[in-house]
Amino acid sequence: MDINRANMDSLFREYEVSFTDGFNRGNEATIYRNLAMVVPSVTEATVHAWLNQIPQMREWVGDRVVNNLRSNKLTVLNKKFESTVEMPRESIEDDQYGLYTPLIELMGENAAIFPDKEIVDVMVANGDWGGDDDAFFKADRAYGDNTIANYVTTALAEGTLETAVETIASYKGQNDEPLNVRPYAVVVGPSKRTTVFDLLKNDMRATAATDGVSVQNRNKGIVTPYISSRLVGDYANDWFVLGEMGGIRPIAWQNRMNAELQSQRWTPDSELAFEKDLYQIGARRRGAAFLTLPHLAYAGLVSQA
């Protein structure tokens, strides 16, 4: 192919189609849309002041009562993410550019599923929560007159799963009122796929408690299992139960800009082409994952045992 602006523009449009195909394929396979609350962002950082309050109904006697968590305002700074593919001029001149099409598709697919990585990474990191500057997952968080315990270091099993689900559903908040949290998901790594299938999908279960006799699986369908490829290696045994309340979920993906394919170093007269005989195209995305409210999640951080 002759190297000129018209031909390079045409080739870039072909790659854009491949990138979009890969992005759409990845988008269908993502888990973050099922697990996280997706929130928009239009600036460098977004202040989530709504985390200060959990509204609950009460009999109106006297003045209104503001239900304040006494938390700090959570400011989430958007991050930039990129992925770049480079190809020599000879590959384009010799009509070998089709060899790069799978890489461009993979770039699009990875751009789509990237939030999957980010939301699991923030859970595993268990950083300080904006509400009280203490770890998000912990065993003794004061909440009004109650205590929220959303952290263990024991492995996922029938008993630990039941404890997690019951604990989340039983939390009480201000004025000793139930928070009405609904557990909806459990997140595990690939090595725990069969474990969660036995716990949540099988019609019948045989355990030591039943003396090996198969009985109806009382936990079938209580939450939906999701497999994260991030929970491997040191984190292979970590697991998380997630709950929601009024549409609020414990993890969020703050979306600043969707993935786009850029061509700044794709023109025949670019500095890179002149100096090194190379051409580059890259994907760019902006956003951030963050944790919202501790009583909406329960962690089995076995890696921290």
C-alpha positions, 0 to 999 in steps of 0.5 A: 500500500502506498503511504499517503494521508488518504490511504492511512486515513482509510486504514485507520477507519478499518482499524476503528471498525475492528476496535469497535467490534472488539469493544462490543464483544468485550462489553457483552462479557463484562461483569462490572455492569452487573456488579457496580453502580455506574456513575457519570463524571464530567470533570477531573474529579467528582465529589460524592457528597450523597455518601453523607446521608442514608435517608430513612422514614420516621414519624414526623414529630417536631422538626425534620431529622437529618440522617447524617453518617458524619462522613467526609465528602468522598472526592474521586479523581478520574484516572487516565488509561491507555493501550498502544499498538505499534507497527513498522512502515514496512508492514503497511507498505508490504500489505501486511497490516491485516496481521495487526487486526486481531491486536486492534480487536483485542485492544478494543475488548480490553478497553471494554472490560478494563473496569472489571479489573479496577472494581475488583482491585479496589475491593482487594486493596481494602483501602481507607473509606472516606467515611471514617478514614478506616479500612472499608472492610473491618470487623468493628465499624460503629454505625449509630448504636450498632456495629457493622462487621463486614470482614473475615479471613475464612474461606468460602463455604456453606457456613461462611456464605450464609453468615455473609448473606444473613449479616448484610441483610440484618444490618441496622442503622441510625435509630436502630432501624433495619437498613433493608440491604438486599444481597445480590452477588458473590464474586470469586476467582476462577479456582472457586468456580466449582465451589460457588456452583455447588453452593448456589446452582445445584438443586441438591447438596450433600455435606458433613452436616447432612451425613453425606445424604443429599438434601435440597440446597437451601442456598440455591439462587440466593445470590448470583455468582460472578467469576473475576480473573483478577482473583488469582495467585495470592488472591485466589481464595478471596471472595466478596458478597455484595448487597444493594439498597435503593439502587446504591451498590458497594462498588462504583465505576465513575465513567469520565470518558468512554474508550476511544481510538486515537491516531496522533502518530498515524500520519505519514508526516508525524515525527515518529514516522520520520525518525523511526519509520513507525506508526502507532495507534492507541486507545484511551479511557478515563474513569475510576473505581471506588467503594461506596458504603461498607454495609453493602459489602462483605469480604472474605479476605483470605489473603490477609489471614 
